[in-house]
Amino acid sequence: MKRTTATHITRPTTTTPMEPIDTLLTRRTVRKYAQTPIPQEKIDKILEAGRQSPSAVNRQPWHFILITDQSLKDRLGNGIFNRHIRKSAFTIIGTYTTHDKISKRWGLVDTTIALQTMAIAAHLQDIGTCWIGDYNEQKLRETLNIPETTSIAALITFGTPQNTPAPKKKKPLNQILHTNTW
Ligand SMILES: Cc1cc2nc3c(=O)[nH]c(=O)nc-3n(C[C@H](O)[C@H](O)[C@H](O)COP(=O)(O)O)c2cc1C
């Protein structure tokens, strides 16, 4: 069977609508943002996509911090690999509580799913995103008043793409897929 891969699919220049699955396969990390405001309805859809995400035993252990304030973005975006926080329209920090055994075991997975669902919801609305693992946990806690009982999963920046980044080289399926047994 001939397989197509995401790297072969790019956004068309025509106005022909893409199939949702092909749109999904054009997702790339976007680090350069045009300073165009994002309509509130689009932001609401992104947040709703996170809120509706699956979680183990439906515990929904997540708390999201939406950063829109420019001075906060400037303070958070002072690392080597996170400077694009500054130019993002907004940045979301995914955190989760670990009050019970289920959330301790699955909170990170739950919150990661919710964050990536938000990233996909953004992409489907022509908003670019970048995951950020480059942050100083203690500084983030202090700056945003995150309680010690709450863990941080990661950050994602959101903004209107200034460019269409080239697809990253991905491992071929035959190196990563094992069918029925390893
Ligand atoms: C958990 C995680 C942490 C990441 N941290 C950063 C980061 O701190 N800064 C950054 O510029 N990109 C970061 N990235 C983006 C990756 O570099 C990017 O996803 C990877 O190069 C593949 O590119 P693609 O998303 O376009 O397929 C991170 C991605 C993930 C999933």
The ligand as an SDF file (V2000), in Angstrom:
LIG
                    3D

 31 33  0  0  0  0  0  0  0  0999 V2000
    7.7150   18.8280   24.8220 C   0  0  0  0  0  0  0  0  0  0  0  0
    8.2350   19.7910   23.7720 C   0  0  0  0  0  0  0  0  0  0  0  0
    9.0670   20.8250   24.1460 C   0  0  0  0  0  0  0  0  0  0  0  0
    9.5230   21.7470   23.1920 C   0  0  0  0  0  0  0  0  0  0  0  0
   10.2540   22.8260   23.6130 N   0  0  0  0  0  0  0  0  0  0  0  0
   10.5950   23.7640   22.7250 C   0  0  0  0  0  0  0  0  0  0  0  0
   11.2370   24.9650   23.1830 C   0  0  0  0  0  0  0  0  0  0  0  0
   11.4940   25.1720   24.3680 O   0  0  0  0  0  0  0  0  0  0  0  0
   11.5410   25.9040   22.2490 N   0  0  0  0  0  0  0  0  0  0  0  0
   11.2570   25.7370   20.9180 C   0  0  0  0  0  0  0  0  0  0  0  0
   11.5660   26.6450   20.1420 O   0  0  0  0  0  0  0  0  0  0  0  0
   10.6370   24.6090   20.4630 N   0  0  0  0  0  0  0  0  0  0  0  0
   10.2840   23.6400   21.3270 C   0  0  0  0  0  0  0  0  0  0  0  0
    9.6070   22.5220   20.9070 N   0  0  0  0  0  0  0  0  0  0  0  0
    9.2440   22.3730   19.4740 C   0  0  0  0  0  0  0  0  0  0  0  0
   10.0860   21.2840   18.7840 C   0  0  0  0  0  0  0  0  0  0  0  0
   11.3710   21.7930   18.5430 O   0  0  0  0  0  0  0  0  0  0  0  0
    9.3720   20.8660   17.4680 C   0  0  0  0  0  0  0  0  0  0  0  0
    8.1310   20.2910   17.7710 O   0  0  0  0  0  0  0  0  0  0  0  0
   10.2270   19.8380   16.7050 C   0  0  0  0  0  0  0  0  0  0  0  0
   11.4120   20.4370   16.2270 O   0  0  0  0  0  0  0  0  0  0  0  0
    9.4800   19.2320   15.5140 C   0  0  0  0  0  0  0  0  0  0  0  0
    9.0230   20.2360   14.6430 O   0  0  0  0  0  0  0  0  0  0  0  0
    7.4940   20.2740   14.1910 P   0  0  0  0  0  0  0  0  0  0  0  0
    6.6610   20.5490   15.4300 O   0  0  0  0  0  0  0  0  0  0  0  0
    7.3840   21.3890   13.1980 O   0  0  0  0  0  0  0  0  0  0  0  0
    7.1380   18.9590   13.6180 O   0  0  0  0  0  0  0  0  0  0  0  0
    9.1640   21.5910   21.8310 C   0  0  0  0  0  0  0  0  0  0  0  0
    8.3290   20.5210   21.4590 C   0  0  0  0  0  0  0  0  0  0  0  0
    7.8520   19.6450   22.4100 C   0  0  0  0  0  0  0  0  0  0  0  0
    6.8950   18.5500   22.0040 C   0  0  0  0  0  0  0  0  0  0  0  0
  1  2  1  0
  2  3  1  0
  2 30  2  0
  3  4  2  0
  4  5  1  0
  4 28  1  0
  5  6  2  0
  6  7  1  0
  6 13  1  0
  7  8  2  0
  7  9  1  0
  9 10  1  0
 10 11  2  0
 10 12  1  0
 12 13  2  0
 13 14  1  0
 14 15  1  0
 14 28  1  0
 15 16  1  0
 16 17  1  0
 16 18  1  0
 18 19  1  0
 18 20  1  0
 20 21  1  0
 20 22  1  0
 22 23  1  0
 23 24  1  0
 24 25  2  0
 24 26  1  0
 24 27  1  0
 28 29  2  0
 29 30  1  0
 30 31  1  0
M  END
$$$$
